[in-house]
Amino acid sequence: MVAIHARCYGLYWGSMFHMAIFFIASGFLFNGEKVNSVKNLLKYYFRKLKGLWLPYVAFSILFILLNNVFIKMNIYTDNVNFANSNVEGGGFLGTYMGINDILHNIYYALTFQYFCQIGGAFWFFRTLFFVLIIYSTIEFLLRKVINNKNMVFCIQGIISLLLLTLGYYYSIYNKKLPYDVEKVFLVYCLIFIGQVIRKYDVTSILIKKVNTLTKIIYVILLTVLFIVNYNLFNIRIDISSDQIFNPIVFIFASICGFLYLYLIADLLLVKNIKIVDYINSFIANLSIHSVSIIALHFLCFKIINYFGVLLLNKELYLVAAFPVLFKGDFCWILYTAVGLVIPLLLTYIFITLEKLFLKVKCFN
């Protein structure tokens, strides 16, 4: 995701599935047994509020309060020359906020309605929150009415197909619903796909019955499949813009993408090789702190913009280019590196300070 946002054109075929796998993984981890009572359902709601709504609100309010600072730092810019420039994001000019604007936007943040350019990935938090709340509620209601888990599973599958069809209708006619609920319709089927993979233990079957060489061949074939389909057939999938090409391709690409990354993850589980252990540890940390990476990577890209502008003696307002200013062959590596590492460092600093605060509080 970060590499694609950093304009690594060589990886753009990954956009066919890079966001879908987040939703499939969420469906894979969803356990219907944990929402089998009103009490447990409410606990599940609370966990989603804590894990998705709270980060969305916290980062949104942070960006709202820093909006005017961002303009002064050229993270945003109000320079009219920027609007006339040819850089990506040149059509967006920042505007200063007064107290009323700040309070108004904080209200929007609290009600899941605030979005800003630097928080361009925040749509994911809202969509994942709503789809999991809706899926879990329907699961709870079906289990109360129908005393047959297989029947409940089948009905969820039918609902997911109906909502996918409805979401596709809204996408092809470019219609928008409040809170972008059309996105929820589109990804509901991905939650169900995750449930199918979990129910039939697809990943374990894939790992246990396939040797290493075959896995490598599968990875190569899937890579070729994605590249050919993206470039030759011009298949573009962008859930954030409600574009899924068509429902069949969307489902097929999403499933293949999930299994593709699962195979790669399994191939990385090579024992007794230090460098591989370090890679796996780093990837695990990325997963644990994915929320901060999603929220902060666009902001961290500005670091490269700043250094590039200073080194090349360009106009400072070009720092506001979004998502990136430089698109050379290796620039995306620098953007990706800061988009991953800086959020991790900031998260560790925050966790360390939080622990110190708790220790001091306990000591007092």
C-alpha positions as CSV (number, residue, x, y, z in Angstrom):
1,M,0.0,0.0,0.0
2,V,2.7,2.5,1.0
3,A,4.8,1.6,-2.1
4,I,1.9,2.1,-4.4
5,H,1.1,5.4,-2.8
6,A,4.7,6.3,-3.2
7,R,4.2,5.9,-7.0
8,C,6.1,2.7,-7.5
9,Y,4.7,2.2,-11.0
10,G,6.3,-1.2,-11.2
11,L,4.0,-2.4,-8.4
12,Y,0.8,-0.7,-9.6
13,W,-0.6,-4.1,-10.5
14,G,-0.7,-4.7,-6.8
15,S,-3.5,-2.1,-6.6
16,M,-5.8,-4.9,-8.0
17,F,-5.8,-6.4,-4.5
18,H,-3.7,-4.3,-2.0
19,M,-6.7,-2.9,-0.1
20,A,-9.0,-5.9,-0.5
21,I,-6.6,-8.1,1.5
22,F,-7.2,-5.9,4.6
23,F,-10.9,-6.6,4.4
24,I,-10.4,-10.3,3.7
25,A,-8.0,-10.6,6.6
26,S,-10.6,-8.9,8.9
27,G,-13.2,-11.4,7.7
28,F,-10.7,-14.3,8.3
29,L,-10.2,-13.1,11.9
30,F,-13.9,-12.6,12.5
31,N,-15.4,-15.2,14.9
32,G,-19.1,-15.4,14.9
33,E,-19.1,-17.3,18.2
34,K,-17.9,-14.1,19.9
35,V,-21.1,-12.2,18.9
36,N,-23.6,-14.8,20.0
37,S,-25.2,-12.7,22.7
38,V,-26.1,-9.0,23.2
39,K,-23.4,-8.6,25.8
40,N,-20.7,-10.1,23.5
41,L,-22.0,-8.0,20.5
42,L,-21.7,-4.8,22.5
43,K,-18.1,-5.8,23.5
44,Y,-17.3,-6.3,19.9
45,Y,-18.7,-2.9,19.0
46,F,-16.6,-1.4,21.8
47,R,-13.4,-3.1,20.4
48,K,-14.1,-1.7,16.9
49,L,-14.7,1.8,18.4
50,K,-11.4,1.5,20.2
51,G,-9.5,0.0,17.3
52,L,-10.9,2.0,14.3
53,W,-13.1,5.0,15.4
54,L,-10.7,6.2,18.1
55,P,-7.6,6.3,15.9
56,Y,-9.6,8.0,13.1
57,V,-10.8,10.6,15.6
58,A,-7.4,11.1,17.2
59,F,-5.4,11.5,14.0
60,S,-8.2,13.6,12.4
61,I,-8.2,16.1,15.3
62,L,-4.4,16.2,15.3
63,F,-4.4,17.1,11.6
64,I,-7.2,19.7,12.2
65,L,-5.3,21.4,14.9
66,L,-2.1,21.3,12.8
67,N,-3.8,22.5,9.6
68,N,-2.6,26.1,9.9
69,V,0.9,24.9,10.9
70,F,0.9,22.6,7.8
71,I,0.2,25.6,5.6
72,K,3.1,27.6,7.1
73,M,5.4,24.5,6.6
74,N,4.2,24.0,3.0
75,I,2.8,20.6,3.8
76,Y,-0.3,22.3,2.4
77,T,0.1,25.6,0.6
78,D,-2.1,28.6,-0.2
79,N,0.4,29.8,-2.9
80,V,-1.6,30.3,-6.1
81,N,1.5,29.4,-8.2
82,F,1.0,25.8,-6.8
83,A,-2.4,25.6,-8.4
84,N,-0.8,26.4,-11.8
85,S,2.1,24.0,-11.4
86,N,2.1,20.6,-13.2
87,V,2.9,18.6,-10.0
88,E,0.5,16.0,-8.7
89,G,-1.9,17.5,-6.2
90,G,-1.4,21.0,-7.6
91,G,-5.2,21.5,-7.8
92,F,-5.5,21.5,-4.0
93,L,-4.8,24.7,-2.0
94,G,-4.8,24.8,1.7
95,T,-7.0,27.2,3.6
96,Y,-6.5,28.6,7.1
97,M,-9.0,27.5,9.8
98,G,-10.5,29.8,12.4
99,I,-11.8,28.7,15.8
100,N,-15.3,28.0,14.3
101,D,-13.8,26.0,11.5
102,I,-11.7,23.9,13.9
103,L,-14.7,23.2,16.1
104,H,-16.9,22.4,13.1
105,N,-14.3,20.0,11.7
106,I,-13.8,18.3,15.1
107,Y,-17.5,17.6,15.2
108,Y,-17.2,16.1,11.7
109,A,-14.3,14.0,13.0
110,L,-16.2,12.7,15.9
111,T,-19.1,11.7,13.6
112,F,-16.8,9.9,11.0
113,Q,-17.3,12.7,8.4
114,Y,-14.0,14.5,8.3
115,F,-11.4,14.0,5.7
116,C,-8.3,15.9,4.7
117,Q,-5.7,15.4,2.0
118,I,-2.9,14.3,4.3
119,G,-5.4,11.9,5.8
120,G,-6.2,10.4,2.4
121,A,-6.3,6.9,3.8
122,F,-8.8,7.6,6.5
123,W,-11.6,6.3,4.3
124,F,-10.3,2.8,5.2
125,F,-10.9,3.2,9.0
126,R,-14.5,4.3,8.4
127,T,-15.3,1.7,5.8
128,L,-13.8,-1.2,7.8
129,F,-15.6,0.0,10.9
130,F,-19.1,0.1,9.3
131,V,-18.7,-3.1,7.4
132,L,-17.6,-5.0,10.5
133,I,-20.4,-3.5,12.6
134,I,-23.0,-4.4,10.0
135,Y,-21.6,-7.9,9.4
136,S,-21.4,-8.7,13.1
137,T,-25.0,-7.4,13.7
138,I,-26.4,-9.4,10.8
139,E,-24.5,-12.5,12.1
140,F,-25.9,-12.0,15.6
141,L,-29.5,-11.6,14.3
142,L,-29.3,-14.6,12.0
143,R,-27.9,-16.8,14.7
144,K,-30.8,-15.7,17.0
145,V,-33.4,-16.5,14.3
146,I,-31.9,-19.6,12.7
147,N,-30.5,-22.4,14.7
148,N,-28.3,-23.8,11.9
149,K,-24.8,-22.4,11.4
150,N,-24.5,-23.6,7.8
151,M,-27.7,-21.9,6.9
152,V,-26.5,-18.7,8.6
153,F,-23.3,-19.0,6.6
154,C,-25.2,-19.4,3.3
155,I,-27.5,-16.5,4.0
156,Q,-24.5,-14.3,4.7
157,G,-23.1,-15.3,1.3
158,I,-26.3,-14.4,-0.4
159,I,-26.4,-11.0,1.4
160,S,-22.8,-10.3,0.4
161,L,-23.6,-11.0,-3.3
162,L,-26.7,-8.8,-3.1
163,L,-24.8,-5.9,-1.5
164,L,-21.9,-6.3,-4.0
165,T,-24.4,-6.0,-6.8
166,L,-25.9,-2.9,-5.2
167,G,-22.5,-1.4,-4.6
168,Y,-21.5,-2.0,-8.2
169,Y,-24.7,-0.3,-9.3
170,Y,-23.7,2.8,-7.3
171,S,-20.1,2.7,-8.7
172,I,-21.0,2.5,-12.4
173,Y,-23.5,5.4,-12.0
174,N,-21.1,7.3,-9.8
175,K,-23.7,7.7,-7.1
176,K,-22.7,8.5,-3.5
177,L,-24.5,7.5,-0.3
178,P,-24.1,9.1,3.2
179,Y,-20.9,8.0,4.9
180,D,-19.8,6.4,1.5
181,V,-21.9,3.4,2.4
182,E,-21.6,2.2,-1.2
183,K,-18.0,1.2,-0.3
184,V,-19.4,-0.9,2.6
185,F,-21.7,-2.7,0.1
186,L,-18.6,-3.4,-2.1
187,V,-16.4,-4.8,0.6
188,Y,-19.0,-6.8,2.6
189,C,-18.3,-9.7,0.2
190,L,-14.6,-9.5,1.2
191,I,-15.5,-10.1,4.8
192,F,-17.5,-13.1,3.7
193,I,-14.6,-14.4,1.6
194,G,-12.4,-14.2,4.6
195,Q,-15.0,-16.3,6.5
196,V,-15.0,-18.9,3.6
197,I,-11.2,-19.1,3.8
198,R,-11.4,-19.6,7.5
199,K,-14.3,-22.1,7.5
200,Y,-12.8,-24.4,4.9
201,D,-9.2,-23.9,6.1
202,V,-8.0,-22.9,2.6
203,T,-4.7,-21.5,3.8
204,S,-3.7,-24.6,5.7
205,I,-4.6,-26.8,2.8
206,L,-2.6,-24.6,0.5
207,I,0.5,-24.8,2.8
208,K,0.3,-28.5,3.8
209,K,-0.4,-30.0,0.4
210,V,2.0,-27.9,-1.7
211,N,5.8,-28.1,-1.6
212,T,8.2,-25.1,-1.7
213,L,8.9,-25.3,-5.4
214,T,5.2,-25.4,-6.3
215,K,4.6,-22.4,-4.0
216,I,7.3,-20.5,-5.8
217,I,5.8,-21.4,-9.2
218,Y,2.4,-20.3,-8.0
219,V,3.8,-16.9,-6.8
220,I,5.5,-16.4,-10.2
221,L,2.4,-17.3,-12.1
222,L,0.2,-15.1,-10.0
223,T,2.6,-12.2,-10.4
224,V,2.5,-12.6,-14.2
225,L,-1.3,-12.9,-14.1
226,F,-1.6,-9.6,-12.2
227,I,0.9,-7.8,-14.4
228,V,-0.7,-9.0,-17.7
229,N,-4.3,-8.2,-16.6
230,Y,-3.3,-4.8,-15.2
231,N,-1.4,-3.7,-18.3
232,L,-3.0,-5.7,-21.2
233,F,-6.6,-5.5,-20.1
234,N,-6.3,-2.2,-18.3
235,I,-7.9,-3.6,-15.1
236,R,-8.1,-0.9,-12.5
237,I,-9.5,-1.6,-9.0
238,D,-9.7,1.2,-6.5
239,I,-12.1,0.7,-3.6
240,S,-11.4,4.2,-2.3
241,S,-13.0,5.6,-5.6
242,D,-15.7,2.8,-5.7
243,Q,-14.0,1.4,-8.8
244,I,-14.0,-2.5,-9.0
245,F,-13.9,-3.0,-12.8
246,N,-16.6,-5.7,-12.4
247,P,-17.8,-7.9,-9.6
248,I,-16.3,-11.2,-10.9
249,V,-12.9,-9.7,-11.6
250,F,-13.0,-7.9,-8.2
251,I,-13.7,-11.2,-6.3
252,F,-11.2,-13.2,-8.3
253,A,-8.4,-10.6,-8.0
254,S,-9.1,-10.2,-4.2
255,I,-9.0,-14.0,-3.5
256,C,-5.9,-14.4,-5.7
257,G,-4.2,-11.4,-4.0
258,F,-4.9,-12.8,-0.5
259,L,-3.5,-16.2,-1.3
260,Y,-0.6,-14.7,-3.2
261,L,0.6,-12.7,-0.2
262,Y,-0.1,-15.7,2.1
263,L,2.1,-17.9,-0.1
264,I,4.9,-15.2,0.0
265,A,4.6,-15.0,3.8
266,D,4.9,-18.8,4.1
267,L,8.0,-18.8,1.8
268,L,9.6,-16.2,4.1
269,L,9.3,-18.6,7.1
270,V,12.7,-20.0,6.5
271,K,14.4,-21.1,9.7
272,N,18.0,-20.5,10.8
273,I,18.7,-17.6,8.4
274,K,19.3,-14.4,10.3
275,I,18.5,-11.9,7.5
276,V,15.1,-13.6,7.0
277,D,14.4,-13.5,10.7
278,Y,15.0,-9.8,10.7
279,I,12.8,-9.3,7.7
280,N,10.0,-11.3,9.4
281,S,10.4,-9.4,12.6
282,F,10.2,-6.1,10.7
283,I,7.1,-7.2,8.8
284,A,5.4,-8.4,12.0
285,N,6.0,-4.9,13.5
286,L,4.5,-3.3,10.4
287,S,1.4,-5.5,11.0
288,I,1.1,-4.6,14.7
289,H,1.4,-0.9,14.0
290,S,-0.4,-0.7,10.7
291,V,-2.9,1.9,12.0
292,S,-0.2,4.5,12.5
293,I,1.4,3.6,9.2
294,I,-1.9,4.1,7.4
295,A,-2.6,7.4,9.2
296,L,0.9,8.9,8.9
297,H,2.6,7.7,5.7
298,F,1.3,10.6,3.5
299,L,2.6,13.1,6.1
300,C,6.0,11.3,6.3
301,F,6.3,11.5,2.5
302,K,6.8,15.3,3.0
303,I,10.2,14.6,4.5
304,I,11.5,13.5,1.1
305,N,9.7,16.4,-0.6
306,Y,11.5,18.8,1.7
307,F,15.0,17.4,1.2
308,G,14.5,17.2,-2.5
309,V,13.2,20.8,-2.8
310,L,16.2,22.0,-0.7
311,L,18.8,20.0,-2.6
312,L,17.5,21.0,-6.0
313,N,16.8,24.6,-5.0
314,K,13.1,24.4,-6.0
315,E,10.2,26.5,-4.8
316,L,9.2,25.6,-1.2
317,Y,5.5,25.4,-2.1
318,L,6.3,22.3,-4.1
319,V,6.6,20.4,-0.9
320,A,2.8,20.4,-0.9
321,A,2.8,18.0,-3.9
322,F,0.6,15.1,-3.1
323,P,1.2,12.2,-2.6
324,V,4.8,12.7,-3.8
325,L,6.8,15.2,-5.7
326,F,9.6,13.1,-7.1
327,K,8.8,10.0,-9.3
328,G,12.2,8.8,-10.4
329,D,13.1,5.1,-10.7
330,F,14.3,4.9,-7.1
331,C,12.5,7.8,-5.4
332,W,9.6,5.5,-4.4
333,I,12.1,3.5,-2.3
334,L,12.9,6.6,-0.2
335,Y,9.3,7.5,0.1
336,T,8.3,3.9,1.1
337,A,11.2,3.8,3.7
338,V,10.1,6.9,5.5
339,G,6.4,6.0,5.1
340,L,7.1,2.8,7.0
341,V,10.0,3.5,9.4
342,I,9.0,7.0,10.7
343,P,5.5,5.9,11.8
344,L,7.1,2.9,13.6
345,L,9.6,5.1,15.4
346,L,6.9,7.6,16.4
347,T,4.8,4.8,17.7
348,Y,7.6,3.3,19.8
349,I,8.4,6.8,21.2
350,F,4.7,7.2,22.1
351,I,4.6,3.8,23.7
352,T,7.8,4.4,25.7
353,L,6.6,7.8,26.9
354,E,3.2,6.2,27.9
355,K,5.0,3.5,29.9
356,L,7.2,6.1,31.6
357,F,4.1,8.2,32.5
358,L,2.4,5.2,34.0
359,K,5.5,4.3,36.0
360,V,5.8,7.8,37.4
361,K,2.1,7.9,38.2
362,C,2.4,4.5,40.0
363,F,5.5,5.7,41.9
364,N,3.7,8.9,43.0
